[in-house]
Amino acid sequence: MIRCRLSTLMGERKILKLSEVAQATGINRNTLTSLYYDRAVRIELSVANTLCEYFNCNMQDLFEYSEDL
């Protein structure tokens, strides 16, 4: 299963509001909400790229893969 680590990245950087990320990146808040709560079914590569640039991270930092138990 692939999990989004947006909430972890925000916590590490002490970013408290999704609206702050939305305003800084231009990404729709609903898109960020589905990623934050790990409910996203798909993600545009441009959104992933923008988040990686904003958090100064790579895809492995933004997403993690783990075996289903």
Secondary structure, 3 states (H helix, E strand, C coil): CEEECHHHHHHHCCCCCHHHHHHHHCCCHHHHHHHHCCCCCCCCHHHHHHHHHHHCCCHHHHEEECCCC
